[in-house]
Amino acid sequence: MSQVPASAFLALALILFCIGLYGALTKRNTVIVLISIELMLNAVNINLVTFSKYGLYPSINGQVFALFAMAVAAAEAAVGLAILMALYRNKKTVHIDEMNEMKN
């Protein structure tokens, strides 16, 4: 069985993080921004697991942190979508540019 080098995982994490950062900074749709943030968190999880396996002192600590980060990401997505639905009820739009005021 062939061994995948750590550089392949790190390159994948870099690509995912760059795509997520681009989406978070350039898109106007709030749902796309939330998905982009999730991509960036997944890139961080890939880095944590990679360094947990291929690091100087391999241990399970990185995998535990990745599991914790997944739980935080799930909570962030639930709260973000709840806020988005509340804003959509008031403003009738999901574009970030039109959500700059608190009043109706």
N, CA and C atoms as a LAMMPS dump frame, in Angstrom:
ITEM: TIMESTEP
0
ITEM: NUMBER OF ATOMS
312
ITEM: BOX BOUNDS ff ff ff
-5.0000000000000000e+02 5.0000000000000000e+02
-5.0000000000000000e+02 5.0000000000000000e+02
-5.0000000000000000e+02 5.0000000000000000e+02
ITEM: ATOMS id mol type element x y z
1 1 1 N 0.847 -1.188 0
2 1 2 C 0 0 0
3 1 3 C 0.886 1.242 0
4 2 1 N 0.577 2.18 -0.863
5 2 2 C 1.407 3.375 -0.978
6 2 3 C 1.058 4.383 0.113
7 3 1 N 2.061 5.118 0.513
8 3 2 C 1.906 6.133 1.549
9 3 3 C 1.74 7.5 0.883
10 4 1 N 0.705 8.237 1.28
11 4 2 C 0.488 9.581 0.74
12 4 3 C 1.345 10.55 1.543
13 5 1 N 2.146 11.381 0.88
14 5 2 C 3.015 12.297 1.633
15 5 3 C 2.216 13.424 2.286
16 6 1 N 2.797 13.975 3.319
17 6 2 C 2.138 15.063 4.049
18 6 3 C 1.953 16.29 3.169
19 7 1 N 2.839 16.486 2.211
20 7 2 C 2.734 17.66 1.347
21 7 3 C 1.459 17.634 0.505
22 8 1 N 0.966 16.446 0.179
23 8 2 C -0.285 16.351 -0.584
24 8 3 C -1.465 16.835 0.261
25 9 1 N -1.488 16.437 1.53
26 9 2 C -2.559 16.891 2.41
27 9 3 C -2.473 18.398 2.66
28 10 1 N -1.259 18.891 2.833
29 10 2 C -1.091 20.323 3.069
30 10 3 C -1.458 21.142 1.837
31 11 1 N -1.16 20.624 0.649
32 11 2 C -1.549 21.321 -0.58
33 11 3 C -3.066 21.342 -0.732
34 12 1 N -3.717 20.225 -0.413
35 12 2 C -5.175 20.191 -0.456
36 12 3 C -5.77 21.183 0.523
37 13 1 N -5.22 21.248 1.729
38 13 2 C -5.721 22.202 2.723
39 13 3 C -5.503 23.639 2.26
40 14 1 N -4.377 23.907 1.63
41 14 2 C -4.101 25.248 1.121
42 14 3 C -5.104 25.639 0.043
43 15 1 N -5.38 24.722 -0.871
44 15 2 C -6.336 25.002 -1.947
45 15 3 C -7.733 25.245 -1.377
46 16 1 N -8.168 24.395 -0.44
47 16 2 C -9.485 24.583 0.172
48 16 3 C -9.575 25.904 0.916
49 17 1 N -8.516 26.246 1.656
50 17 2 C -8.537 27.5 2.407
51 17 3 C -8.584 28.7 1.473
52 18 1 N -7.831 28.65 0.375
53 18 2 C -7.828 29.775 -0.577
54 18 3 C -9.188 29.925 -1.256
55 19 1 N -9.83 28.813 -1.617
56 19 2 C -11.162 28.884 -2.211
57 19 3 C -12.15 29.457 -1.215
58 20 1 N -12.066 29.022 0.04
59 20 2 C -12.958 29.542 1.073
60 20 3 C -12.726 31.012 1.337
61 21 1 N -11.49 31.433 1.383
62 21 2 C -11.181 32.849 1.614
63 21 3 C -11.671 33.707 0.46
64 22 1 N -11.478 33.245 -0.761
65 22 2 C -11.977 33.979 -1.918
66 22 3 C -13.497 34.119 -1.863
67 23 1 N -14.184 33.034 -1.539
68 23 2 C -15.642 33.083 -1.462
69 23 3 C -16.134 33.972 -0.345
70 24 1 N -15.453 33.951 0.791
71 24 2 C -15.886 34.771 1.924
72 24 3 C -15.667 36.263 1.664
73 25 1 N -14.637 36.594 0.895
74 25 2 C -14.325 38.004 0.672
75 25 3 C -15.013 38.609 -0.547
76 26 1 N -15.429 37.81 -1.503
77 26 2 C -15.932 38.387 -2.748
78 26 3 C -17.415 38.174 -3.013
79 27 1 N -18.028 37.193 -2.416
80 27 2 C -19.419 36.886 -2.749
81 27 3 C -20.384 37.75 -1.946
82 28 1 N -21.559 38.003 -2.515
83 28 2 C -22.565 38.835 -1.867
84 28 3 C -23.635 38.004 -1.171
85 29 1 N -23.788 36.754 -1.547
86 29 2 C -24.82 35.905 -0.978
87 29 3 C -24.349 35.369 0.375
88 30 1 N -25.174 35.532 1.394
89 30 2 C -24.797 35.14 2.748
90 30 3 C -24.619 33.636 2.871
91 31 1 N -25.404 32.857 2.167
92 31 2 C -25.278 31.404 2.224
93 31 3 C -23.928 30.977 1.659
94 32 1 N -23.488 31.589 0.58
95 32 2 C -22.185 31.27 -0.013
96 32 3 C -21.063 31.643 0.952
97 33 1 N -21.208 32.744 1.661
98 33 2 C -20.193 33.146 2.637
99 33 3 C -20.112 32.124 3.767
100 34 1 N -21.257 31.633 4.242
101 34 2 C -21.248 30.61 5.283
102 34 3 C -20.597 29.316 4.794
103 35 1 N -20.868 28.93 3.563
104 35 2 C -20.242 27.735 2.992
105 35 3 C -18.732 27.943 2.856
106 36 1 N -18.323 29.145 2.495
107 36 2 C -16.896 29.44 2.365
108 36 3 C -16.188 29.358 3.717
109 37 1 N -16.838 29.821 4.759
110 37 2 C -16.254 29.717 6.099
111 37 3 C -16.125 28.256 6.506
112 38 1 N -17.107 27.441 6.146
113 38 2 C -17.026 26.008 6.434
114 38 3 C -15.859 25.37 5.675
115 39 1 N -15.606 25.807 4.44
116 39 2 C -14.453 25.29 3.685
117 39 3 C -13.14 25.621 4.393
118 40 1 N -13.045 26.844 4.909
119 40 2 C -11.828 27.225 5.611
120 40 3 C -11.65 26.41 6.884
121 41 1 N -12.729 26.157 7.607
122 41 2 C -12.628 25.334 8.812
123 41 3 C -12.233 23.894 8.47
124 42 1 N -12.723 23.373 7.366
125 42 2 C -12.328 22.025 6.944
126 42 3 C -10.848 21.965 6.556
127 43 1 N -10.346 23.047 5.967
128 43 2 C -8.918 23.096 5.645
129 43 3 C -8.083 23.061 6.923
130 44 1 N -8.533 23.747 7.94
131 44 2 C -7.836 23.727 9.231
132 44 3 C -7.876 22.318 9.818
133 45 1 N -9.018 21.639 9.699
134 45 2 C -9.127 20.275 10.208
135 45 3 C -8.167 19.331 9.483
136 46 1 N -8.029 19.501 8.182
137 46 2 C -7.077 18.667 7.425
138 46 3 C -5.659 18.909 7.924
139 47 1 N -5.317 20.171 8.186
140 47 2 C -3.984 20.47 8.726
141 47 3 C -3.788 19.834 10.095
142 48 1 N -4.785 19.916 10.957
143 48 2 C -4.657 19.339 12.292
144 48 3 C -4.434 17.83 12.231
145 49 1 N -5.2 17.15 11.406
146 49 2 C -5.054 15.698 11.299
147 49 3 C -3.729 15.331 10.629
148 50 1 N -3.306 16.108 9.651
149 50 2 C -2.028 15.842 8.987
150 50 3 C -0.865 15.96 9.956
151 51 1 N -0.843 17.041 10.72
152 51 2 C 0.257 17.209 11.663
153 51 3 C 0.144 16.242 12.834
154 52 1 N -1.064 15.774 13.103
155 52 2 C -1.229 14.745 14.128
156 52 3 C -0.597 13.426 13.683
157 53 1 N -0.698 13.123 12.408
158 53 2 C -0.151 11.857 11.896
159 53 3 C 1.319 11.964 11.496
160 54 1 N 1.696 13.064 10.807
161 54 2 C 3.034 13.186 10.249
162 54 3 C 3.935 14.136 11.036
163 55 1 N 3.483 14.625 12.163
164 55 2 C 4.252 15.613 12.911
165 55 3 C 5.522 15.051 13.527
166 56 1 N 6.239 15.907 14.229
167 56 2 C 7.489 15.517 14.867
168 56 3 C 7.239 14.459 15.936
169 57 1 N 6.163 14.64 16.711
170 57 2 C 5.75 13.656 17.712
171 57 3 C 4.311 13.246 17.415
172 58 1 N 4.088 12.219 16.59
173 58 2 C 2.724 11.824 16.229
174 58 3 C 1.913 11.413 17.457
175 59 1 N 0.721 11.961 17.561
176 59 2 C -0.187 11.614 18.656
177 59 3 C -1.61 11.874 18.188
178 60 1 N -2.545 11.669 19.084
179 60 2 C -3.956 11.827 18.737
180 60 3 C -4.469 13.242 19.038
181 61 1 N -3.619 14.103 19.564
182 61 2 C -4.051 15.439 19.975
183 61 3 C -4.653 16.241 18.82
184 62 1 N -4.047 16.198 17.649
185 62 2 C -4.567 16.937 16.503
186 62 3 C -5.932 16.437 16.07
187 63 1 N -6.147 15.142 16.176
188 63 2 C -7.438 14.582 15.809
189 63 3 C -8.514 14.99 16.806
190 64 1 N -8.153 15.092 18.079
191 64 2 C -9.103 15.551 19.091
192 64 3 C -9.473 17.012 18.837
193 65 1 N -8.481 17.833 18.516
194 65 2 C -8.761 19.23 18.194
195 65 3 C -9.617 19.351 16.934
196 66 1 N -9.382 18.492 15.958
197 66 2 C -10.188 18.511 14.731
198 66 3 C -11.632 18.144 15.035
199 67 1 N -11.843 17.174 15.902
200 67 2 C -13.201 16.806 16.3
201 67 3 C -13.884 17.961 17.025
202 68 1 N -13.155 18.641 17.887
203 68 2 C -13.695 19.813 18.572
204 68 3 C -14.022 20.92 17.569
205 69 1 N -13.154 21.122 16.576
206 69 2 C -13.406 22.149 15.562
207 69 3 C -14.634 21.809 14.725
208 70 1 N -14.883 20.52 14.472
209 70 2 C -16.094 20.129 13.738
210 70 3 C -17.355 20.443 14.539
211 71 1 N -17.285 20.233 15.848
212 71 2 C -18.431 20.555 16.696
213 71 3 C -18.685 22.06 16.706
214 72 1 N -17.633 22.839 16.78
215 72 2 C -17.781 24.3 16.74
216 72 3 C -18.317 24.739 15.387
217 73 1 N -17.872 24.115 14.305
218 73 2 C -18.349 24.461 12.964
219 73 3 C -19.83 24.14 12.803
220 74 1 N -20.268 23.028 13.375
221 74 2 C -21.69 22.677 13.298
222 74 3 C -22.536 23.684 14.066
223 75 1 N -22.071 24.087 15.232
224 75 2 C -22.801 25.093 16.008
225 75 3 C -22.808 26.436 15.285
226 76 1 N -21.682 26.778 14.669
227 76 2 C -21.595 28.045 13.928
228 76 3 C -22.552 28.049 12.741
229 77 1 N -22.641 26.922 12.06
230 77 2 C -23.547 26.839 10.909
231 77 3 C -24.996 26.946 11.354
232 78 1 N -25.345 26.3 12.46
233 78 2 C -26.723 26.366 12.943
234 78 3 C -27.092 27.782 13.366
235 79 1 N -26.222 28.439 14.103
236 79 2 C -26.501 29.814 14.538
237 79 3 C -26.505 30.761 13.343
238 80 1 N -25.559 30.58 12.42
239 80 2 C -25.505 31.439 11.239
240 80 3 C -26.746 31.318 10.376
241 81 1 N -27.232 30.108 10.173
242 81 2 C -28.45 29.932 9.378
243 81 3 C -29.679 30.47 10.101
244 82 1 N -29.721 30.358 11.43
245 82 2 C -30.844 30.929 12.19
246 82 3 C -30.857 32.448 12.063
247 83 1 N -29.691 33.075 12.164
248 83 2 C -29.615 34.527 11.989
249 83 3 C -29.989 34.911 10.567
250 84 1 N -29.538 34.127 9.598
251 84 2 C -29.864 34.407 8.201
252 84 3 C -31.368 34.334 7.947
253 85 1 N -32.035 33.331 8.519
254 85 2 C -33.492 33.222 8.341
255 85 3 C -34.216 34.388 8.995
256 86 1 N -33.742 34.834 10.151
257 86 2 C -34.363 35.987 10.807
258 86 3 C -34.165 37.255 9.98
259 87 1 N -32.983 37.426 9.42
260 87 2 C -32.739 38.599 8.57
261 87 3 C -33.564 38.536 7.289
262 88 1 N -33.718 37.339 6.729
263 88 2 C -34.507 37.21 5.502
264 88 3 C -35.976 37.556 5.754
265 89 1 N -36.496 37.185 6.919
266 89 2 C -37.876 37.534 7.241
267 89 3 C -38.075 39.041 7.298
268 90 1 N -37.073 39.759 7.816
269 90 2 C -37.202 41.215 7.946
270 90 3 C -36.855 41.956 6.665
271 91 1 N -35.807 41.57 5.996
272 91 2 C -35.305 42.326 4.839
273 91 3 C -35.733 41.771 3.49
274 92 1 N -36.166 40.519 3.424
275 92 2 C -36.554 39.849 2.17
276 92 3 C -35.395 39.757 1.181
277 93 1 N -34.176 39.624 1.69
278 93 2 C -33.006 39.457 0.845
279 93 3 C -31.929 38.695 1.613
280 94 1 N -31.014 38.055 0.875
281 94 2 C -29.891 37.365 1.501
282 94 3 C -28.556 37.983 1.083
283 95 1 N -28.593 39.145 0.446
284 95 2 C -27.366 39.814 0.018
285 95 3 C -26.757 40.586 1.174
286 96 1 N -25.467 40.461 1.344
287 96 2 C -24.768 41.093 2.461
288 96 3 C -24.797 42.606 2.34
289 97 1 N -24.714 43.134 1.124
290 97 2 C -24.668 44.584 0.931
291 97 3 C -25.931 45.277 1.424
292 98 1 N -27.041 44.601 1.398
293 98 2 C -28.3 45.214 1.79
294 98 3 C -28.627 44.994 3.26
295 99 1 N -27.737 44.384 4.01
296 99 2 C -27.972 44.117 5.427
297 99 3 C -27.056 44.956 6.295
298 100 1 N -26.94 46.229 6.003
299 100 2 C -26.035 47.076 6.771
300 100 3 C -26.744 47.883 7.849
301 101 1 N -28.03 47.759 7.996
302 101 2 C -28.763 48.485 9.02
303 101 3 C -29.521 47.513 9.9
304 102 1 N -29.758 47.899 11.143
305 102 2 C -30.507 47.053 12.052
306 102 3 C -32.013 47.287 11.938
307 103 1 N -32.396 48.477 11.502
308 103 2 C -33.823 48.79 11.431
309 103 3 C -34.429 48.273 10.144
310 104 1 N -35.75 48.225 10.06
311 104 2 C -36.45 47.717 8.866
312 104 3 C -36.356 48.658 7.751
